[in-house]
Amino acid sequence: MKQIVGVADMKVSNKKTESIITYALGSCIGLIVYDPVVKVGGILHYMLPESSIDKEKAAARPYMFADSGIPRLFKSAYKLGAVKQRMKVYVAGGAEILDQKGFFNIGKRNYMALKKMFFKNKMMIDKQNVGGNTNRTVRIEIATGDVYIKTSGSKEVKV
């Protein structure tokens, strides 16, 4: 079964028959976490780095922002038995799609917000596919922890 993560959304699962996928990561970031021991995985698809720009929206849609979505992703995985020290982390997205000249740098800022939080919490990124100017789709298989990525105009490949 496939769970779809929309924009400003998150899904976490421990069901070995499931995969979780998020489509069309442009400047957004897809953060994928997986604990191989308990086979818990999840994806967060966030749009913006900081919830402080719109407190009301952040309260209604916490997965829209890095600073409010990332902690919720980890806490949801922990509730299913995941342990921080065992977690594998994959990051995709952070491209400059509509902003090719880099005026707003949303993709870069989204990625930097994640890096800053990870540094503060002593988390490492295992693999990543970020930047550039192509959309990405990313999927994780819960049974194996295998992560697959597809960029515009190419076939899906295992990370």
Rosetta silent file (secondary structure, phi, psi, omega in degrees, C-alpha in Angstrom):
SEQUENCE: MKQIVGVADMKVSNKKTESIITYALGSCIGLIVYDPVVKVGGILHYMLPESSIDKEKAAARPYMFADSGIPRLFKSAYKLGAVKQRMKVYVAGGAEILDQKGFFNIGKRNYMALKKMFFKNKMMIDKQNVGGNTNRTVRIEIATGDVYIKTSGSKEVKV
SCORE:     score description
SCORE:     0.000 S_00000001
   1 L     0.000  144.754 -177.092    0.000    0.000    0.000 S_00000001
   2 E  -112.270  125.491  172.377    1.205    3.503   -0.808 S_00000001
   3 E   -98.510  132.119 -179.288    0.789    6.477    1.510 S_00000001
   4 E  -104.088  129.122  176.720    1.024    9.836   -0.245 S_00000001
   5 E   -99.932  117.306  177.673    2.511   12.831    1.537 S_00000001
   6 L   -79.744 -178.876  176.017    1.138   16.074    0.174 S_00000001
   7 L   -67.647  137.074 -178.325    2.761   19.480    0.324 S_00000001
   8 L    60.398   45.415 -176.287    3.018   20.665    3.951 S_00000001
   9 E  -140.997  171.253  179.466    2.216   17.155    5.158 S_00000001
  10 E  -153.969  144.869  173.828    3.859   14.210    6.924 S_00000001
  11 E  -139.198  141.929  175.911    3.332   10.459    7.196 S_00000001
  12 E  -133.933  142.354 -177.868    5.059    7.894    9.433 S_00000001
  13 E  -147.618  154.954  169.947    4.530    4.134    9.346 S_00000001
  14 L  -125.966   17.133  179.778    5.719    0.833   10.775 S_00000001
  15 L   -88.818  115.472 -173.852    3.630   -1.309    8.410 S_00000001
  16 L   -64.459  -16.130  179.901    6.009   -3.453    6.345 S_00000001
  17 L   -87.616   -2.284 -174.496    3.551   -3.608    3.429 S_00000001
  18 L  -101.925  156.087  165.468    3.587    0.163    2.965 S_00000001
  19 E  -128.422  153.262  178.605    5.636    2.653    1.075 S_00000001
  20 E  -120.703  134.992 -176.406    5.481    6.405    1.602 S_00000001
  21 E  -136.755  146.488  169.912    5.940    8.800   -1.305 S_00000001
  22 E  -132.842  139.838 -173.549    5.961   12.539   -1.881 S_00000001
  23 E  -105.460  155.977  166.487    5.830   14.135   -5.313 S_00000001
  24 E    53.512   52.900  172.754    7.216   17.249   -6.970 S_00000001
  25 E   -75.816  110.520  174.570    9.722   18.525   -4.427 S_00000001
  26 L   -98.015 -104.298  175.296   10.882   21.810   -5.907 S_00000001
  27 L   -77.019  -14.426  176.575   12.167   24.340   -3.402 S_00000001
  28 L   -66.540  161.968  176.106   10.399   22.245   -0.744 S_00000001
  29 E  -113.425  135.994  169.926   12.371   19.693    1.253 S_00000001
  30 E  -104.890  113.251  179.510   11.482   16.042    1.598 S_00000001
  31 E  -104.193  120.151 -177.199   12.959   14.760    4.833 S_00000001
  32 E  -113.178  129.333  176.767   12.971   10.957    5.080 S_00000001
  33 E  -123.918  149.929 -179.411   13.783    9.157    8.327 S_00000001
  34 E  -155.168  132.667  172.829   14.098    5.424    8.962 S_00000001
  35 E  -107.644  110.631 -175.163   15.002    3.196   11.891 S_00000001
  36 L   -68.883  -21.843 -178.211   16.177   -0.147   10.450 S_00000001
  37 L   -73.925  -49.231 -179.022   15.798   -2.052   13.737 S_00000001
  38 L   -97.279   -2.581  179.049   12.086   -1.415   14.299 S_00000001
  39 L    55.883   56.898  175.478   11.370   -0.663   10.603 S_00000001
  40 E  -115.676  129.697  179.815    9.762    2.716   11.178 S_00000001
  41 E  -139.801  159.980  178.650    9.946    5.295    8.434 S_00000001
  42 E  -161.437  162.618  176.662    8.456    8.618    7.530 S_00000001
  43 E  -133.284  135.209  170.725    8.510   11.574    5.180 S_00000001
  44 E  -113.442  132.760  176.623    7.965   15.257    5.890 S_00000001
  45 E  -116.849   95.148 -178.759    7.326   17.582    2.911 S_00000001
  46 E  -106.199  154.810 -172.003    7.870   21.140    4.134 S_00000001
  47 L  -103.164  -34.887 -170.593    7.684   24.371    2.152 S_00000001
  48 E  -135.494  153.801 -174.935    9.301   27.121    4.202 S_00000001
  49 L   -72.156  -42.735 -169.300   12.120   27.437    6.744 S_00000001
  50 L  -129.334  129.235 -179.638   10.526   29.376    9.617 S_00000001
  51 H   -71.143  -16.111 -177.243    7.060   29.376   11.138 S_00000001
  52 H   -63.393  -18.262  179.810    7.631   32.848   12.601 S_00000001
  53 H   -70.612  -23.224 -179.883    6.580   34.405    9.268 S_00000001
  54 L  -156.183   86.278 -175.819    2.970   33.326    9.863 S_00000001
  55 H   -57.870  -39.141 -178.939    2.118   32.085   13.372 S_00000001
  56 H   -63.634  -47.762  179.577   -1.531   31.431   12.465 S_00000001
  57 H   -64.551  -38.757  179.753   -0.654   29.288    9.472 S_00000001
  58 H   -62.937  -37.882  178.903    2.024   27.494   11.506 S_00000001
  59 H   -67.829  -39.419 -178.344   -0.536   26.587   14.166 S_00000001
  60 H   -78.436  -35.371 -175.989   -2.958   25.272   11.535 S_00000001
  61 L  -135.239   73.308 -174.913   -0.344   23.582    9.310 S_00000001
  62 H   -63.429  -23.507 -178.775    2.830   22.836   11.298 S_00000001
  63 H   -76.747   -3.914  179.218    4.236   20.557    8.555 S_00000001
  64 H   -73.236  -23.453 -171.438    4.506   23.572    6.249 S_00000001
  65 E  -120.117  146.048  178.833    7.625   24.798    8.073 S_00000001
  66 H   -59.052  -49.466 -171.710   11.012   23.253    8.880 S_00000001
  67 H   -69.520  -22.215  177.202   11.123   24.451   12.481 S_00000001
  68 H  -104.043  -24.588 -178.593    7.687   23.088   13.402 S_00000001
  69 H   -82.825  -41.736 -175.947    7.543   20.068   11.061 S_00000001
  70 H   -59.682  -49.019  178.723   10.925   18.430   11.668 S_00000001
  71 H   -60.706  -35.978  179.592   10.455   17.880   15.432 S_00000001
  72 H   -66.708  -36.817  177.320    6.978   16.434   14.787 S_00000001
  73 H   -61.340  -50.181 -179.026    8.384   13.961   12.239 S_00000001
  74 H   -63.129  -44.766 -179.367   10.966   12.661   14.714 S_00000001
  75 H   -62.366  -37.930  178.304    8.499   12.531   17.625 S_00000001
  76 H   -65.372  -38.886  177.433    6.001   10.566   15.497 S_00000001
  77 H   -67.655  -40.635  178.536    8.730    8.055   14.596 S_00000001
  78 H   -60.772  -38.226  179.886    9.776    7.782   18.264 S_00000001
  79 H   -61.138  -25.809  178.840    6.162    6.966   19.221 S_00000001
  80 L   -95.152    8.868  174.308    6.414    3.914   16.940 S_00000001
  81 L   104.685   -1.331  179.209    9.657    2.775   18.587 S_00000001
  82 L   -66.971  149.756  179.048   12.324    4.542   16.525 S_00000001
  83 L  -122.410  129.757 -175.531   15.509    5.587   18.329 S_00000001
  84 H   -48.161  -47.447 -174.418   17.383    8.746   17.314 S_00000001
  85 H   -65.598  -21.038 -179.263   20.834    7.100   17.311 S_00000001
  86 H   -95.843  -11.079 -170.335   19.722    4.383   14.863 S_00000001
  87 L   -71.860  135.776  172.798   17.849    6.595   12.438 S_00000001
  88 E   -94.975  140.361 -176.084   18.956    6.950    8.852 S_00000001
  89 E  -127.268  129.928  177.347   18.217   10.353    7.315 S_00000001
  90 E  -124.308  140.661 -178.992   17.757   11.224    3.657 S_00000001
  91 E  -128.355  134.314  177.757   17.103   14.704    2.300 S_00000001
  92 E  -138.184  151.628  176.358   15.764   15.635   -1.139 S_00000001
  93 E   108.961 -146.647  179.019   14.607   18.862   -2.764 S_00000001
  94 L    69.746   27.975 -179.486   15.702   22.391   -2.033 S_00000001
  95 L   -84.205  167.232  172.779   15.882   23.315   -5.713 S_00000001
  96 L  -108.995   91.869 -174.784   15.433   26.750   -7.228 S_00000001
  97 L   -87.739  -59.377 -176.702   12.592   26.074   -9.673 S_00000001
  98 L   -89.469   -6.253 -172.060   10.728   29.360  -10.121 S_00000001
  99 L  -124.312   55.583 -172.716   13.619   31.440   -8.823 S_00000001
 100 L   -59.591  -26.536  179.497   16.444   30.461  -11.172 S_00000001
 101 L   -84.481   -4.785  175.981   18.384   33.663  -10.469 S_00000001
 102 L    76.828   26.443 -178.360   18.328   32.903   -6.732 S_00000001
 103 L   -64.070  -48.196 -178.381   16.493   36.062   -5.668 S_00000001
 104 L   -94.014  -27.717  179.080   14.513   34.442   -2.846 S_00000001
 105 L    54.570   38.176 -178.018   16.677   31.336   -2.363 S_00000001
 106 H   -59.717  -45.739 -179.421   13.775   29.426   -0.784 S_00000001
 107 H   -57.642  -48.085  179.197   15.330   26.043   -1.609 S_00000001
 108 H   -63.412  -42.937 -179.221   18.669   26.998   -0.056 S_00000001
 109 H   -66.201  -37.956  176.570   16.999   28.551    2.976 S_00000001
 110 H   -61.470  -43.973 -179.422   14.860   25.441    3.478 S_00000001
 111 H   -67.087  -42.273 -179.576   17.966   23.268    3.386 S_00000001
 112 H   -65.144  -35.291  177.811   19.927   25.572    5.721 S_00000001
 113 H   -61.938  -41.807  178.099   17.071   25.540    8.270 S_00000001
 114 H   -65.427  -47.105 -179.157   17.292   21.737    8.333 S_00000001
 115 H   -59.427  -41.347 -179.817   21.095   21.753    8.605 S_00000001
 116 H   -63.656  -45.306  179.306   20.948   24.228   11.501 S_00000001
 117 H   -64.472  -40.282 -179.796   18.402   22.103   13.417 S_00000001
 118 H   -66.018  -41.581  179.151   20.391   18.938   12.759 S_00000001
 119 H   -60.378  -46.699 -179.461   23.624   20.534   13.936 S_00000001
 120 H   -62.151  -33.248 -176.537   21.952   21.715   17.151 S_00000001
 121 L  -102.274   12.375  177.686   20.495   18.243   17.777 S_00000001
 122 L    53.996   46.689  176.560   23.622   16.299   16.766 S_00000001
 123 L  -109.923  145.829  178.647   21.916   14.559   13.812 S_00000001
 124 L  -113.564  149.313  173.204   23.686   13.571   10.623 S_00000001
 125 L   -92.661  126.511 -179.793   22.340   13.341    7.080 S_00000001
 126 L   -79.768  -45.681  179.120   23.184    9.947    5.568 S_00000001
 127 E  -145.774  153.199  178.913   22.384   10.760    1.948 S_00000001
 128 E  -151.567  156.761  174.862   20.991   13.717    0.091 S_00000001
 129 E  -143.472   88.687 -172.441   19.930   14.949   -3.311 S_00000001
 130 E  -129.384  161.879  175.529   19.429   18.706   -2.988 S_00000001
 131 L    85.623 -161.062 -178.530   19.769   21.920   -4.953 S_00000001
 132 L    70.798 -155.868  179.553   19.857   22.413   -8.685 S_00000001
 133 L  -141.494   39.297  176.037   16.684   23.276  -10.544 S_00000001
 134 L  -121.678  149.669  174.461   14.763   20.046  -11.061 S_00000001
 135 L   -74.074  151.355  177.856   11.733   18.619   -9.289 S_00000001
 136 E  -131.911  147.286  170.037   12.156   15.399   -7.350 S_00000001
 137 E  -118.265  136.986 -176.995    9.845   12.622   -6.203 S_00000001
 138 E  -132.852  143.720 -175.516   11.010   10.493   -3.300 S_00000001
 139 E  -141.619  143.972  174.538    9.725    7.200   -1.881 S_00000001
 140 E  -125.367  138.148  174.082   10.647    4.900    1.011 S_00000001
 141 E   -93.852  121.351 -175.939    9.800    1.220    1.416 S_00000001
 142 L   -66.460  -37.846 -177.436    8.999    0.564    5.074 S_00000001
 143 L   -61.791  -35.749 -173.090    9.976   -3.141    4.984 S_00000001
 144 L  -114.987  -22.492 -173.550   13.532   -2.452    3.800 S_00000001
 145 L    81.523    4.224  178.809   14.203    1.247    4.321 S_00000001
 146 L   -65.480  133.900  179.587   15.139    1.522    0.653 S_00000001
 147 E  -112.750  135.047  179.901   14.772    5.072   -0.625 S_00000001
 148 E  -122.045  142.840  179.630   14.086    5.832   -4.276 S_00000001
 149 E  -130.525  143.395  177.052   14.350    9.166   -6.024 S_00000001
 150 E  -131.561  124.556  175.104   13.087   10.339   -9.379 S_00000001
 151 E  -102.028  157.865 -179.293   14.109   13.636  -10.930 S_00000001
 152 L   -48.848  128.873  175.469   12.246   15.302  -13.788 S_00000001
 153 L    77.447   11.323  178.154   12.841   13.458  -17.034 S_00000001
 154 L  -133.375  167.984  178.139   14.626   10.441  -15.522 S_00000001
 155 L   -79.340  156.506  175.973   13.797    7.008  -14.168 S_00000001
 156 L   -67.047  135.643  178.225   13.391    6.290  -10.468 S_00000001
 157 E  -129.782  149.578  176.547   16.672    5.132   -8.875 S_00000001
 158 E   -75.391  136.135 -178.285   17.539    3.633   -5.498 S_00000001
 159 L   -79.832    0.000    0.000   19.517    6.038   -3.302 S_00000001
